[in-house]
Amino acid sequence: MKASSLSTRTLFIIVIAGIAMIGGGLLIGQTMPSFFPPEASAQSQQIDALFKVLLVIGGAIFLLVEGLLLYSVIAFRAKPGDTADGPHIHGNTTLEIVWTAIPAVIVTVITILSYNVWVSIRAEQPDEAVVNVVGARFNWAFTYNVASNELPADTVVTDLPQSVQDKLNQDGAVQVTANELHTYIGQSLKLEMETRDVIHSFWVPAFRMKQDLLTGRVTEIRFTPVEVPDNTDYPVRYPIRCAELCGGNHGAMISWVVVHKDEAAFKAEFLDTAVAKVLHPPEDPVLRGSDLLSSQQYPCFTCHTLSEFGWTANIGPSLDGVADRAAGIRSQATGLSATDYLLQSIHDPSAYLVPGFGPLMPNLNIPDDQAQDIVAFLCTLSETGESTCG
């Protein structure tokens, strides 16, 4: 009678403990994601669903282990005055089989679920748009290829500058570069990413997507923005972080994914305006160079000071008054003209190092026509405001 009573009591405790363990795991799984950013992509929904499963399993195991530990501390503590050795227990084959088999099953299930999610989030999507991404200390740049048939409806190709016509004839498209990633609800994106210097890591917390940018390789990531119930005002901005320590200004390597309401809003609020600037650039190269630098599509602002644009970084030499120095002491030190010295500083930054600064600037692969425009602008950063480049 006593043995039967004990058996029933033990069974009852096991059932209650099992219910508490599973219920606690479910509670942990449902509570923790509430602290996360909103699920702003189709991929984030899949990843969060998998993470909840992992939290439920991990939470249940945590409660089981900690519960047994607490029970053991209380039930098997040494009694006052007991100094004898504990009982020698050789083992329990059944218990060892159970605690080996159950984790093996759990790991197998998790592996299958994780693999399915991994394959799904990397799968090619219908009509996905391709955006080229460049990471460079300490900036992100996003380039869109806009085909001839996607140009604004009022575009007359024959009225465009000859350089733009040549680009359209050669590539069938023009490139639009921005320092923010623009997209819209439901647009599937494929990002082809490369780094200009060290390893960076492209991370959008709201999308639950992270991918390293590796030197000498092009890496890829895919996502599709979705509508978030709490978002009522568009466009919505989600932060992009660099998740790999990349240098002194790593913490400032922040950009944004700007999600527009639909394709029409995307074109009206971003693409058409950006394309118009490419199709109709200023005739004055100084203005073109000023526009290039102020757009922050290149990471010059993360390392240099330039009061005209409000840049305050001091990792590289100040650009304030650079025209006078280029035509004076820099020209004397290098034997180059001011124009050639500035071009060399862009295309081969380590060829001449300004005293006090190390070889930190990478070759940003700036096209020569853009480099010429940037130099034309830099040549006007003199005390008089007049160009010092002959």
DRENDRENLO-988837 format. One record per residue (C-alpha): x, y, z. Coordinates in steps of 0.02 Angstrom, whole numbers, plus 32768, in hexadecimal, padded with zeros to 4 digits. Layout:
// DRENDRENLO-988837
{c1 = X; c2 = Y; c3 = Z} .
...
This chain:
// DRENDRENLO-988837
{c1 = 8000; c2 = 8000; c3 = 8000} .
{c1 = 808E; c2 = 8073; c3 = 802C} .
{c1 = 80EF; c2 = 8046; c3 = 7F8E} .
{c1 = 8054; c2 = 8065; c3 = 7F24} .
{c1 = 8037; c2 = 810D; c3 = 7F77} .
{c1 = 80EC; c2 = 813F; c3 = 7F5A} .
{c1 = 80E2; c2 = 810C; c3 = 7EA3} .
{c1 = 8045; c2 = 8173; c3 = 7E89} .
{c1 = 8093; c2 = 8208; c3 = 7EDE} .
{c1 = 8130; c2 = 81FB; c3 = 7E74} .
{c1 = 80C9; c2 = 81EE; c3 = 7DD5} .
{c1 = 8064; c2 = 8286; c3 = 7E08} .
{c1 = 8103; c2 = 82EB; c3 = 7E27} .
{c1 = 814A; c2 = 82B7; c3 = 7D7E} .
{c1 = 80AA; c2 = 82EA; c3 = 7D24} .
{c1 = 80A3; c2 = 8393; c3 = 7D7C} .
{c1 = 815C; c2 = 83B1; c3 = 7D5B} .
{c1 = 8145; c2 = 8383; c3 = 7CA4} .
{c1 = 80B2; c2 = 83FA; c3 = 7C91} .
{c1 = 8114; c2 = 8486; c3 = 7CE7} .
{c1 = 81AC; c2 = 8465; c3 = 7C7B} .
{c1 = 814B; c2 = 8467; c3 = 7BD7} .
{c1 = 80DF; c2 = 84FA; c3 = 7C0D} .
{c1 = 8179; c2 = 855C; c3 = 7C43} .
{c1 = 81CD; c2 = 8537; c3 = 7B9E} .
{c1 = 8135; c2 = 8574; c3 = 7B3E} .
{c1 = 812D; c2 = 8611; c3 = 7BA9} .
{c1 = 81E5; c2 = 8637; c3 = 7B88} .
{c1 = 81CD; c2 = 8616; c3 = 7ACE} .
{c1 = 8139; c2 = 868D; c3 = 7AC3} .
{c1 = 8180; c2 = 8717; c3 = 7B33} .
{c1 = 8232; c2 = 8730; c3 = 7AF7} .
{c1 = 820E; c2 = 8764; c3 = 7A41} .
{c1 = 81A3; c2 = 87F4; c3 = 7A82} .
{c1 = 8247; c2 = 884C; c3 = 7AAB} .
{c1 = 8282; c2 = 8840; c3 = 79F6} .
{c1 = 826C; c2 = 88C1; c3 = 7969} .
{c1 = 81D0; c2 = 88A9; c3 = 78FD} .
{c1 = 81CD; c2 = 881C; c3 = 787E} .
{c1 = 81E5; c2 = 888A; c3 = 77E5} .
{c1 = 8211; c2 = 8807; c3 = 7763} .
{c1 = 81CA; c2 = 8761; c3 = 7728} .
{c1 = 826D; c2 = 8710; c3 = 775E} .
{c1 = 8261; c2 = 8757; c3 = 780E} .
{c1 = 81BB; c2 = 8700; c3 = 7827} .
{c1 = 8208; c2 = 8657; c3 = 77FC} .
{c1 = 82A2; c2 = 8677; c3 = 7867} .
{c1 = 823C; c2 = 86B0; c3 = 78FE} .
{c1 = 81CA; c2 = 8617; c3 = 78EF} .
{c1 = 8264; c2 = 85A7; c3 = 78F5} .
{c1 = 82AE; c2 = 860C; c3 = 7984} .
{c1 = 820F; c2 = 85F6; c3 = 79E9} .
{c1 = 821D; c2 = 853A; c3 = 79D4} .
{c1 = 82D2; c2 = 8543; c3 = 7A10} .
{c1 = 829E; c2 = 85AD; c3 = 7AA5} .
{c1 = 8213; c2 = 8534; c3 = 7AD4} .
{c1 = 828A; c2 = 849F; c3 = 7ACE} .
{c1 = 8319; c2 = 84FD; c3 = 7B21} .
{c1 = 82A6; c2 = 8547; c3 = 7BA5} .
{c1 = 825C; c2 = 849C; c3 = 7BD1} .
{c1 = 830A; c2 = 844F; c3 = 7BDF} .
{c1 = 8345; c2 = 84E2; c3 = 7C49} .
{c1 = 82B3; c2 = 84CC; c3 = 7CC1} .
{c1 = 82D0; c2 = 8410; c3 = 7CC8} .
{c1 = 8389; c2 = 8420; c3 = 7CF0} .
{c1 = 8374; c2 = 84AE; c3 = 7D6D} .
{c1 = 82DF; c2 = 8457; c3 = 7DBD} .
{c1 = 833F; c2 = 83B5; c3 = 7DD4} .
{c1 = 83D3; c2 = 8417; c3 = 7E16} .
{c1 = 8367; c2 = 8473; c3 = 7E95} .
{c1 = 830F; c2 = 83D2; c3 = 7EC8} .
{c1 = 83B6; c2 = 8379; c3 = 7EDF} .
{c1 = 83FC; c2 = 8406; c3 = 7F4A} .
{c1 = 8366; c2 = 83FC; c3 = 7FBD} .
{c1 = 8340; c2 = 8341; c3 = 7FBE} .
{c1 = 83F0; c2 = 82FC; c3 = 7FC4} .
{c1 = 8448; c2 = 837D; c3 = 802F} .
{c1 = 84B5; c2 = 833C; c3 = 80BB} .
{c1 = 845B; c2 = 832E; c3 = 8160} .
{c1 = 84A5; c2 = 8384; c3 = 81FA} .
{c1 = 8533; c2 = 831A; c3 = 823F} .
{c1 = 853B; c2 = 82A8; c3 = 81A5} .
{c1 = 85F1; c2 = 829C; c3 = 816F} .
{c1 = 85E8; c2 = 81F4; c3 = 8113} .
{c1 = 860B; c2 = 81DF; c3 = 805A} .
{c1 = 8577; c2 = 81E0; c3 = 7FE5} .
{c1 = 8536; c2 = 813C; c3 = 7F9F} .
{c1 = 8596; c2 = 80F1; c3 = 7F0C} .
{c1 = 8522; c2 = 80E7; c3 = 7E76} .
{c1 = 8567; c2 = 8087; c3 = 7DE1} .
{c1 = 84E8; c2 = 80C5; c3 = 7D62} .
{c1 = 843F; c2 = 80A7; c3 = 7D12} .
{c1 = 8440; c2 = 8064; c3 = 7C60} .
{c1 = 838A; c2 = 8092; c3 = 7C40} .
{c1 = 83A5; c2 = 8145; c3 = 7C7A} .
{c1 = 8441; c2 = 8158; c3 = 7C0F} .
{c1 = 83E5; c2 = 8119; c3 = 7B75} .
{c1 = 8355; c2 = 8192; c3 = 7B95} .
{c1 = 83C1; c2 = 822C; c3 = 7BAF} .
{c1 = 8425; c2 = 8201; c3 = 7B13} .
{c1 = 8391; c2 = 81D7; c3 = 7AA3} .
{c1 = 8326; c2 = 826F; c3 = 7ACE} .
{c1 = 83AE; c2 = 82F1; c3 = 7AA7} .
{c1 = 83D7; c2 = 8293; c3 = 7A06} .
{c1 = 8322; c2 = 829F; c3 = 79CF} .
{c1 = 831A; c2 = 8358; c3 = 7A00} .
{c1 = 83BA; c2 = 8381; c3 = 79A0} .
{c1 = 837B; c2 = 8323; c3 = 7906} .
{c1 = 82D6; c2 = 8382; c3 = 7908} .
{c1 = 832E; c2 = 8429; c3 = 791F} .
{c1 = 83A6; c2 = 8401; c3 = 7891} .
{c1 = 8318; c2 = 83D9; c3 = 7819} .
{c1 = 82B5; c2 = 8476; c3 = 7848} .
{c1 = 8350; c2 = 84E6; c3 = 783D} .
{c1 = 8384; c2 = 84A0; c3 = 7795} .
{c1 = 82D6; c2 = 84BC; c3 = 774C} .
{c1 = 82D6; c2 = 8572; c3 = 7787} .
{c1 = 8388; c2 = 858E; c3 = 7747} .
{c1 = 835B; c2 = 854A; c3 = 769A} .
{c1 = 82BB; c2 = 85B0; c3 = 7696} .
{c1 = 8309; c2 = 8659; c3 = 76C1} .
{c1 = 8394; c2 = 8642; c3 = 7641} .
{c1 = 8323; c2 = 8606; c3 = 75B3} .
{c1 = 8316; c2 = 8671; c3 = 7516} .
{c1 = 8273; c2 = 86D2; c3 = 7511} .
{c1 = 8209; c2 = 86FD; c3 = 7478} .
{c1 = 822E; c2 = 87A8; c3 = 742E} .
{c1 = 82B0; c2 = 87D0; c3 = 74B1} .
{c1 = 830F; c2 = 8874; c3 = 749C} .
{c1 = 83CD; c2 = 8873; c3 = 74A8} .
{c1 = 8426; c2 = 88FC; c3 = 7509} .
{c1 = 84E4; c2 = 8908; c3 = 7513} .
{c1 = 8524; c2 = 8931; c3 = 75C1} .
{c1 = 85D0; c2 = 8971; c3 = 75EE} .
{c1 = 860F; c2 = 897B; c3 = 76A0} .
{c1 = 86A5; c2 = 89EA; c3 = 76C4} .
{c1 = 86E2; c2 = 8A35; c3 = 7765} .
{c1 = 866D; c2 = 8A79; c3 = 779C} .
{c1 = 85DD; c2 = 8A84; c3 = 7722} .
{c1 = 855E; c2 = 8A21; c3 = 76BC} .
{c1 = 853B; c2 = 8A46; c3 = 7604} .
{c1 = 84AC; c2 = 89FA; c3 = 75A0} .
{c1 = 84AA; c2 = 89F9; c3 = 74E1} .
{c1 = 8410; c2 = 89D9; c3 = 7476} .
{c1 = 8418; c2 = 89AE; c3 = 73BD} .
{c1 = 8389; c2 = 8A09; c3 = 7368} .
{c1 = 8368; c2 = 89C4; c3 = 72BA} .
{c1 = 8339; c2 = 8A31; c3 = 7226} .
{c1 = 8284; c2 = 89F7; c3 = 722C} .
{c1 = 8278; c2 = 8A26; c3 = 72E5} .
{c1 = 82A9; c2 = 8ADC; c3 = 72CE} .
{c1 = 8226; c2 = 8B62; c3 = 72F2} .
{c1 = 81A1; c2 = 8B67; c3 = 726A} .
{c1 = 81CE; c2 = 8C19; c3 = 7234} .
{c1 = 8286; c2 = 8BED; c3 = 7214} .
{c1 = 82C4; c2 = 8C19; c3 = 7166} .
{c1 = 8368; c2 = 8BBC; c3 = 7150} .
{c1 = 83A7; c2 = 8C2B; c3 = 70C3} .
{c1 = 8398; c2 = 8CC3; c3 = 7135} .
{c1 = 8409; c2 = 8C77; c3 = 71BA} .
{c1 = 84C2; c2 = 8CA4; c3 = 71CD} .
{c1 = 852F; c2 = 8C3F; c3 = 7158} .
{c1 = 8586; c2 = 8BE6; c3 = 71E9} .
{c1 = 84DE; c2 = 8BA8; c3 = 7228} .
{c1 = 84A9; c2 = 8B71; c3 = 7179} .
{c1 = 854D; c2 = 8B11; c3 = 7167} .
{c1 = 852D; c2 = 8ABB; c3 = 720D} .
{c1 = 847E; c2 = 8A88; c3 = 71D7} .
{c1 = 84BD; c2 = 8A4A; c3 = 712F} .
{c1 = 8549; c2 = 89E7; c3 = 7180} .
{c1 = 84F0; c2 = 8999; c3 = 7217} .
{c1 = 8439; c2 = 89B1; c3 = 71EE} .
{c1 = 8426; c2 = 89FD; c3 = 729B} .
{c1 = 845F; c2 = 8A89; c3 = 730D} .
{c1 = 849D; c2 = 8A73; c3 = 73BF} .
{c1 = 8451; c2 = 8ACD; c3 = 7452} .
{c1 = 84B4; c2 = 8ACB; c3 = 74F4} .
{c1 = 8471; c2 = 8AFD; c3 = 759F} .
{c1 = 84AE; c2 = 8AEC; c3 = 7652} .
{c1 = 8406; c2 = 8AA5; c3 = 7688} .
{c1 = 83AF; c2 = 8A08; c3 = 7648} .
{c1 = 8304; c2 = 8A32; c3 = 75FF} .
{c1 = 827F; c2 = 89AE; c3 = 75DC} .
{c1 = 81C4; c2 = 8992; c3 = 75F2} .
{c1 = 814A; c2 = 8919; c3 = 7640} .
{c1 = 814C; c2 = 8872; c3 = 75E5} .
{c1 = 81E8; c2 = 8894; c3 = 757C} .
{c1 = 825F; c2 = 8800; c3 = 7584} .
{c1 = 8312; c2 = 883C; c3 = 758C} .
{c1 = 83B6; c2 = 87E4; c3 = 756B} .
{c1 = 844D; c2 = 8843; c3 = 75AC} .
{c1 = 84F5; c2 = 881D; c3 = 755C} .
{c1 = 8575; c2 = 885F; c3 = 75D8} .
{c1 = 862F; c2 = 8880; c3 = 75DA} .
{c1 = 86A8; c2 = 88DC; c3 = 764A} .
{c1 = 872A; c2 = 895D; c3 = 7618} .
{c1 = 879B; c2 = 893A; c3 = 76AD} .
{c1 = 8781; c2 = 88CC; c3 = 7747} .
{c1 = 86F6; c2 = 8851; c3 = 7773} .
{c1 = 864E; c2 = 88A3; c3 = 7795} .
{c1 = 85A9; c2 = 8854; c3 = 77C6} .
{c1 = 8504; c2 = 8892; c3 = 777E} .
{c1 = 847D; c2 = 8882; c3 = 7804} .
{c1 = 83C8; c2 = 88BD; c3 = 7803} .
{c1 = 8380; c2 = 888D; c3 = 78AE} .
{c1 = 82CB; c2 = 88A9; c3 = 7878} .
{c1 = 82E6; c2 = 8830; c3 = 77E7} .
{c1 = 8348; c2 = 87B1; c3 = 7851} .
{c1 = 83C7; c2 = 87A9; c3 = 77C4} .
{c1 = 8483; c2 = 87B2; c3 = 77D5} .
{c1 = 850C; c2 = 878E; c3 = 7756} .
{c1 = 85C8; c2 = 87AC; c3 = 7758} .
{c1 = 861F; c2 = 880C; c3 = 76CE} .
{c1 = 86C3; c2 = 87B2; c3 = 76AB} .
{c1 = 875D; c2 = 87F5; c3 = 7654} .
{c1 = 876D; c2 = 87B4; c3 = 75A3} .
{c1 = 86BF; c2 = 8766; c3 = 759F} .
{c1 = 860E; c2 = 8799; c3 = 7574} .
{c1 = 8593; c2 = 875E; c3 = 75F7} .
{c1 = 84D6; c2 = 875C; c3 = 75E8} .
{c1 = 843E; c2 = 8776; c3 = 7655} .
{c1 = 8384; c2 = 8777; c3 = 762C} .
{c1 = 82EB; c2 = 87C0; c3 = 7682} .
{c1 = 823C; c2 = 87FE; c3 = 765D} .
{c1 = 81F5; c2 = 888E; c3 = 76C5} .
{c1 = 8145; c2 = 8872; c3 = 7709} .
{c1 = 80C6; c2 = 88E5; c3 = 7757} .
{c1 = 80CF; c2 = 88F5; c3 = 7814} .
{c1 = 8026; c2 = 8912; c3 = 7869} .
{c1 = 8067; c2 = 89A1; c3 = 78D6} .
{c1 = 80AD; c2 = 8A01; c3 = 7841} .
{c1 = 8032; c2 = 8A84; c3 = 7806} .
{c1 = 80A6; c2 = 8B05; c3 = 77B9} .
{c1 = 8112; c2 = 8ADC; c3 = 7724} .
{c1 = 819F; c2 = 8AD8; c3 = 76F8} .
{c1 = 81DD; c2 = 8A75; c3 = 778F} .
{c1 = 8295; c2 = 8A75; c3 = 77BD} .
{c1 = 82F0; c2 = 89DF; c3 = 7807} .
{c1 = 83A6; c2 = 89EE; c3 = 7840} .
{c1 = 8435; c2 = 8994; c3 = 77EA} .
{c1 = 84C9; c2 = 896A; c3 = 785B} .
{c1 = 8577; c2 = 8929; c3 = 783E} .
{c1 = 8584; c2 = 8892; c3 = 78B2} .
{c1 = 8640; c2 = 8877; c3 = 7898} .
{c1 = 86BF; c2 = 88E5; c3 = 78F1} .
{c1 = 8710; c2 = 8941; c3 = 785E} .
{c1 = 8771; c2 = 89D2; c3 = 78A9} .
{c1 = 8769; c2 = 8A70; c3 = 790F} .
{c1 = 86C1; c2 = 8AAD; c3 = 78CC} .
{c1 = 866F; c2 = 8A02; c3 = 78C7} .
{c1 = 85E1; c2 = 8A3D; c3 = 7939} .
{c1 = 85B6; c2 = 8AC8; c3 = 78BE} .
{c1 = 85A5; c2 = 8A53; c3 = 7828} .
{c1 = 84E8; c2 = 8A62; c3 = 7825} .
{c1 = 8471; c2 = 8A74; c3 = 7794} .
{c1 = 83B7; c2 = 8A54; c3 = 7777} .
{c1 = 8341; c2 = 89E6; c3 = 7716} .
{c1 = 82B9; c2 = 8A5C; c3 = 76DB} .
{c1 = 821A; c2 = 89F9; c3 = 76B7} .
{c1 = 8198; c2 = 8A52; c3 = 764D} .
{c1 = 80E0; c2 = 8A26; c3 = 7649} .
{c1 = 80DD; c2 = 89E1; c3 = 7597} .
{c1 = 813A; c2 = 89E8; c3 = 74F2} .
{c1 = 80E8; c2 = 8A8C; c3 = 74BD} .
{c1 = 811F; c2 = 8AE0; c3 = 755F} .
{c1 = 81CE; c2 = 8A96; c3 = 754E} .
{c1 = 81E1; c2 = 8AE4; c3 = 74A1} .
{c1 = 8191; c2 = 8B8A; c3 = 74CE} .
{c1 = 81EB; c2 = 8BA1; c3 = 7575} .
{c1 = 8297; c2 = 8B60; c3 = 7545} .
{c1 = 82BF; c2 = 8B0E; c3 = 749F} .
{c1 = 827F; c2 = 8B91; c3 = 7424} .
{c1 = 82D8; c2 = 8C1E; c3 = 747F} .
{c1 = 837A; c2 = 8BBA; c3 = 748C} .
{c1 = 8372; c2 = 8B89; c3 = 73D4} .
{c1 = 8352; c2 = 8C3D; c3 = 73A0} .
{c1 = 83F3; c2 = 8C73; c3 = 73F7} .
{c1 = 8453; c2 = 8BF0; c3 = 7395} .
{c1 = 8400; c2 = 8C1A; c3 = 72F0} .
{c1 = 8415; c2 = 8CD6; c3 = 7303} .
{c1 = 84B7; c2 = 8CF7; c3 = 7363} .
{c1 = 84F6; c2 = 8DAB; c3 = 7378} .
{c1 = 8563; c2 = 8DE8; c3 = 72EA} .
{c1 = 85E4; c2 = 8E2E; c3 = 7362} .
{c1 = 865B; c2 = 8DA3; c3 = 739F} .
{c1 = 8671; c2 = 8E01; c3 = 7443} .
{c1 = 85B6; c2 = 8DF0; c3 = 7466} .
{c1 = 85BA; c2 = 8D39; c3 = 7433} .
{c1 = 8649; c2 = 8D18; c3 = 74AA} .
{c1 = 85F1; c2 = 8D76; c3 = 7536} .
{c1 = 8553; c2 = 8D0F; c3 = 751A} .
{c1 = 85B6; c2 = 8C6C; c3 = 751C} .
{c1 = 860A; c2 = 8C92; c3 = 75C3} .
{c1 = 8570; c2 = 8CDB; c3 = 7616} .
{c1 = 8507; c2 = 8C44; c3 = 75E3} .
{c1 = 8578; c2 = 8BDA; c3 = 7654} .
{c1 = 8576; c2 = 8B48; c3 = 75D9} .
{c1 = 8630; c2 = 8B3D; c3 = 75FB} .
{c1 = 8670; c2 = 8B31; c3 = 76B0} .
{c1 = 86DA; c2 = 8BD0; c3 = 76AA} .
{c1 = 866F; c2 = 8C20; c3 = 7732} .
{c1 = 8699; c2 = 8B95; c3 = 77AE} .
{c1 = 8753; c2 = 8BC0; c3 = 77B2} .
{c1 = 876A; c2 = 8C75; c3 = 777B} .
{c1 = 873B; c2 = 8D21; c3 = 77BA} .
{c1 = 86E3; c2 = 8D95; c3 = 7740} .
{c1 = 868C; c2 = 8E29; c3 = 778F} .
{c1 = 8626; c2 = 8E51; c3 = 76F3} .
{c1 = 85C7; c2 = 8DAD; c3 = 7708} .
{c1 = 85D0; c2 = 8DA2; c3 = 77C6} .
{c1 = 864C; c2 = 8D11; c3 = 77C6} .
{c1 = 86AD; c2 = 8D05; c3 = 7868} .
{c1 = 870D; c2 = 8C5F; c3 = 785F} .
{c1 = 87CA; c2 = 8C64; c3 = 787D} .
{c1 = 8806; c2 = 8BB7; c3 = 784A} .
{c1 = 884A; c2 = 8BFE; c3 = 77A7} .
{c1 = 8890; c2 = 8CAB; c3 = 777A} .
{c1 = 8819; c2 = 8D3D; c3 = 777C} .
{c1 = 87D5; c2 = 8D73; c3 = 76D3} .
{c1 = 87C0; c2 = 8E27; c3 = 770B} .
{c1 = 8840; c2 = 8E8C; c3 = 76A8} .
{c1 = 887C; c2 = 8DF0; c3 = 764A} .
{c1 = 8889; c2 = 8E50; c3 = 75A5} .
{c1 = 8910; c2 = 8EC5; c3 = 75EA} .
{c1 = 8972; c2 = 8E34; c3 = 7634} .
{c1 = 8963; c2 = 8DCE; c3 = 7593} .
{c1 = 89A9; c2 = 8E5D; c3 = 752D} .
{c1 = 8A2E; c2 = 8E84; c3 = 75AF} .
{c1 = 8A85; c2 = 8E0D; c3 = 7628} .
{c1 = 8A35; c2 = 8D6F; c3 = 75E1} .
{c1 = 8A6A; c2 = 8D9B; c3 = 7530} .
{c1 = 8B1A; c2 = 8DBE; c3 = 756C} .
{c1 = 8B22; c2 = 8D1A; c3 = 75CD} .
{c1 = 8AE1; c2 = 8CAD; c3 = 7540} .
{c1 = 8B1A; c2 = 8D0A; c3 = 74A5} .
{c1 = 8A68; c2 = 8D00; c3 = 7463} .
{c1 = 89F1; c2 = 8D89; c3 = 7430} .
{c1 = 8960; c2 = 8DAE; c3 = 74A5} .
{c1 = 88E7; c2 = 8D52; c3 = 7431} .
{c1 = 8957; c2 = 8CB8; c3 = 7420} .
{c1 = 897A; c2 = 8CB3; c3 = 74DA} .
{c1 = 88C1; c2 = 8CB5; c3 = 7506} .
{c1 = 889A; c2 = 8C30; c3 = 7482} .
{c1 = 8927; c2 = 8BC4; c3 = 74C7} .
{c1 = 88E0; c2 = 8BDA; c3 = 7577} .
{c1 = 883B; c2 = 8B93; c3 = 753A} .
{c1 = 8879; c2 = 8B05; c3 = 74CB} .
{c1 = 8917; c2 = 8AD4; c3 = 752B} .
{c1 = 8904; c2 = 8B19; c3 = 75DC} .
{c1 = 89A3; c2 = 8AC6; c3 = 761F} .
{c1 = 8A16; c2 = 8B0F; c3 = 759A} .
{c1 = 8A32; c2 = 8BA8; c3 = 7606} .
{c1 = 8A01; c2 = 8BAF; c3 = 76BE} .
{c1 = 89E0; c2 = 8C56; c3 = 770E} .
{c1 = 8A54; c2 = 8C64; c3 = 77A6} .
{c1 = 89FD; c2 = 8C27; c3 = 7842} .
{c1 = 8985; c2 = 8BB2; c3 = 77E9} .
{c1 = 8994; c2 = 8AF9; c3 = 77C1} .
{c1 = 895F; c2 = 8A93; c3 = 7728} .
{c1 = 88AA; c2 = 8A7F; c3 = 775E} .
{c1 = 8850; c2 = 8ABD; c3 = 76C2} .
{c1 = 8820; c2 = 8A32; c3 = 7648} .
{c1 = 8812; c2 = 8A44; c3 = 758C} .
{c1 = 8758; c2 = 8A65; c3 = 757A} .
{c1 = 875A; c2 = 8A3C; c3 = 74C0} .
{c1 = 870A; c2 = 8AE3; c3 = 7498} .
{c1 = 86F0; c2 = 8AF0; c3 = 73DA} .
{c1 = 876B; c2 = 8B66; c3 = 738A} .
{c1 = 86E6; c2 = 8BDF; c3 = 734B} .
{c1 = 86A1; c2 = 8BEF; c3 = 73FC} .
{c1 = 8750; c2 = 8C01; c3 = 7445} .
{c1 = 8771; c2 = 8C90; c3 = 73CB} .
{c1 = 86D2; c2 = 8CE7; c3 = 7406} .
{c1 = 8701; c2 = 8CCF; c3 = 74BD} .
{c1 = 87AE; c2 = 8D17; c3 = 749C} .
{c1 = 8761; c2 = 8DAC; c3 = 7444} .
{c1 = 86FE; c2 = 8DD0; c3 = 74E2} .
{c1 = 8791; c2 = 8DB2; c3 = 7558} .
{c1 = 87F8; c2 = 8E2C; c3 = 74F2} .
{c1 = 877F; c2 = 8EB6; c3 = 7527} .
{c1 = 8799; c2 = 8E95; c3 = 75E2} .
{c1 = 8817; c2 = 8F21; c3 = 75EF} .
{c1 = 8823; c2 = 8FBD; c3 = 7658} .
{c1 = 87DE; c2 = 9027; c3 = 75CA} .
{c1 = 875E; c2 = 8FA8; c3 = 758E} .
{c1 = 87B0; c2 = 8FA9; c3 = 74E2} .
{c1 = 87F6; c2 = 8F0D; c3 = 7492} .
{c1 = 88B0; c2 = 8EF4; c3 = 74AF} .
{c1 = 88BE; c2 = 8E6D; c3 = 7428} .
{c1 = 8900; c2 = 8EAA; c3 = 7382} .
